[in-house]
Amino acid sequence: QYQKLIYDWNDTAKEYPNDKTIHQLFEEQVEKTPDSIAVVYEDIHLTYDELNKQSNKLANYLIYTYAIKADDLVALCLDRSELMLITILGVLKSGGAYVPMDPSYPNERLQYILEDSNTNIVITNKEYNEKFQQIESKNTVVVETIERATMIEKIGLYSEVSPQVQVSSINLAYLIYTSGTTGNPKG
């Protein structure tokens, strides 16, 4: 039993293709199991195909609206939900990299992260929109609010097809900041 619990069940090492991006690997899974459930959040269930189509629409919206390209940073200040995953995939599929920010961070920390990362776009929930309106940043920041109710309005007309972007596994996927317990956080 000890062998099985400690070693056999924990032998999870897998070869990871280092020439593919996260969203390319996700799209391969979509091709394999399009009708399987990918996300469950409260009473929301999304299949791989539905998640893929919604994230493609968001990616196309970001490219068209903000001209996102490889290594552009997009800050995400979202509550945990299916929208968070749609947004992460949408940013990656647009070629950008995401900068996660906890909604509970004080305004000073959010401001520091925006300025330090030189991020110009924040995607957030409606309830945090005002928080970002209060933050004065050296760079111009566009706050994009995303909610279930406005998701169809905002991205509904954009293509469900994956955007063709020039991005590879050597491009940024995300920029995460340290806790900053010893001073300013570091990305």
C-alpha positions in Angstrom: 0.0 0.0 0.0 2.8 2.4 0.8 4.5 1.8 -2.5 1.1 2.4 -4.4 0.2 5.5 -2.4 3.6 7.2 -2.3 5.2 6.1 -5.6 2.8 4.5 -8.1 0.0 7.0 -7.8 2.4 9.9 -7.7 4.2 8.8 -10.8 2.6 11.5 -12.9 5.6 12.7 -14.9 4.7 13.2 -18.6 6.6 14.4 -21.6 5.5 18.0 -22.3 5.9 19.3 -25.9 8.0 22.4 -25.4 7.3 23.6 -28.9 3.6 24.2 -28.4 1.7 26.9 -26.5 -0.8 26.3 -23.8 -3.7 27.3 -26.1 -2.4 25.0 -28.9 -2.4 22.1 -26.5 -5.9 23.1 -25.4 -7.1 23.2 -29.0 -5.7 19.7 -29.5 -7.9 18.6 -26.6 -10.9 20.3 -28.1 -10.3 18.3 -31.3 -10.2 15.0 -29.3 -13.2 15.6 -27.0 -15.3 18.6 -28.2 -18.4 17.5 -26.4 -16.8 16.6 -23.0 -17.3 19.0 -20.1 -14.3 21.2 -19.7 -15.6 23.7 -17.0 -18.1 23.4 -14.3 -18.8 26.5 -12.2 -21.9 26.6 -10.0 -24.7 25.8 -12.5 -22.6 26.6 -15.6 -21.2 23.7 -17.6 -19.1 24.4 -20.7 -17.8 21.7 -23.1 -14.4 22.0 -24.6 -16.0 23.2 -27.9 -18.0 25.9 -26.1 -15.1 27.1 -24.1 -12.9 27.2 -27.2 -15.5 29.2 -29.2 -16.1 31.7 -26.4 -12.3 32.2 -25.9 -11.8 32.6 -29.7 -14.5 35.3 -29.8 -12.8 37.1 -26.9 -9.4 36.8 -28.6 -10.7 38.2 -31.8 -12.4 41.0 -29.9 -9.1 41.8 -28.1 -7.2 41.8 -31.4 -9.7 43.9 -33.2 -10.4 46.4 -30.4 -6.9 46.7 -28.8 -4.5 45.3 -31.5 -3.1 42.8 -29.0 0.0 41.0 -30.3 2.6 38.7 -29.0 3.9 39.5 -25.5 1.4 42.4 -24.9 0.3 42.3 -21.3 -3.3 42.3 -20.2 -4.2 42.6 -16.5 -6.9 40.3 -15.2 -8.7 41.2 -12.0 -11.5 38.7 -12.0 -13.5 36.6 -9.5 -13.1 32.9 -10.0 -15.7 31.7 -12.5 -15.9 30.3 -16.0 -15.3 33.8 -17.3 -11.8 33.8 -15.8 -10.9 30.7 -17.8 -12.5 32.1 -21.0 -10.5 35.3 -20.4 -7.2 33.6 -19.8 -7.6 31.5 -22.9 -8.8 34.5 -24.9 -5.8 36.6 -23.9 -3.4 33.7 -24.8 -5.1 33.1 -28.1 -4.8 36.8 -29.0 -1.1 36.4 -28.5 -1.0 38.4 -25.3 0.1 37.4 -21.8 -2.0 37.9 -18.8 -1.1 39.6 -15.5 -3.3 38.1 -12.7 -4.3 40.6 -10.0 -6.3 39.6 -6.9 -9.4 41.8 -6.5 -8.6 42.1 -2.8 -5.3 43.8 -3.4 -5.2 47.4 -2.1 -5.3 50.1 -4.8 -1.7 51.0 -4.3 -0.6 47.5 -5.1 -2.8 47.4 -8.2 -1.4 50.7 -9.3 2.2 49.5 -8.8 1.6 46.3 -10.8 0.0 48.3 -13.7 2.8 50.8 -13.8 5.6 48.3 -13.3 4.3 45.9 -16.0 3.4 48.8 -18.3 0.0 47.2 -18.7 -2.6 49.3 -20.5 -5.6 47.0 -20.4 -7.4 45.6 -17.4 -10.2 43.1 -17.8 -12.3 43.0 -14.6 -15.7 42.3 -13.2 -18.3 45.0 -13.0 -17.9 45.3 -9.2 -14.2 46.1 -9.5 -14.6 48.6 -12.3 -14.9 51.6 -9.9 -11.8 50.4 -8.1 -9.7 50.9 -11.3 -11.4 54.2 -12.0 -9.9 55.4 -8.7 -6.4 54.3 -9.6 -4.2 57.0 -11.1 -1.6 55.4 -13.3 1.3 56.9 -15.2 0.2 54.9 -18.3 -3.2 55.2 -19.8 -5.3 52.2 -18.6 -8.4 51.0 -20.4 -10.7 49.1 -18.1 -12.7 46.4 -19.9 -15.6 45.0 -17.9 -16.7 41.4 -18.5 -19.8 39.8 -17.1 -22.0 36.9 -18.1 -24.8 39.3 -19.1 -22.6 41.5 -21.3 -20.5 38.7 -22.7 -22.9 38.1 -25.6 -23.2 41.8 -26.4 -19.5 42.5 -26.2 -18.0 39.5 -28.1 -21.1 37.9 -29.7 -20.4 39.2 -33.2 -16.8 38.2 -33.3 -15.5 35.0 -35.0 -15.6 31.6 -33.2 -12.5 30.6 -35.3 -9.1 30.7 -33.6 -7.2 33.9 -34.6 -4.1 33.3 -36.6 -1.4 35.0 -34.5 2.3 34.8 -34.6 3.1 33.3 -31.2 5.2 30.4 -30.1 6.2 28.6 -26.9 9.0 31.2 -26.4 6.5 34.1 -26.0 5.2 35.2 -22.6 2.1 33.4 -21.3 1.8 35.3 -18.0 3.5 37.7 -15.6 3.0 36.9 -11.9 4.0 39.2 -9.1 5.4 38.1 -5.8 3.7 38.8 -2.6 5.8 41.9 -1.9 6.2 41.1 1.8 9.7 42.5 1.7 8.9 45.6 -0.2 7.4 46.1 -3.7 6.2 43.0 -5.4 8.5 41.7 -8.2 7.2 40.4 -11.5 
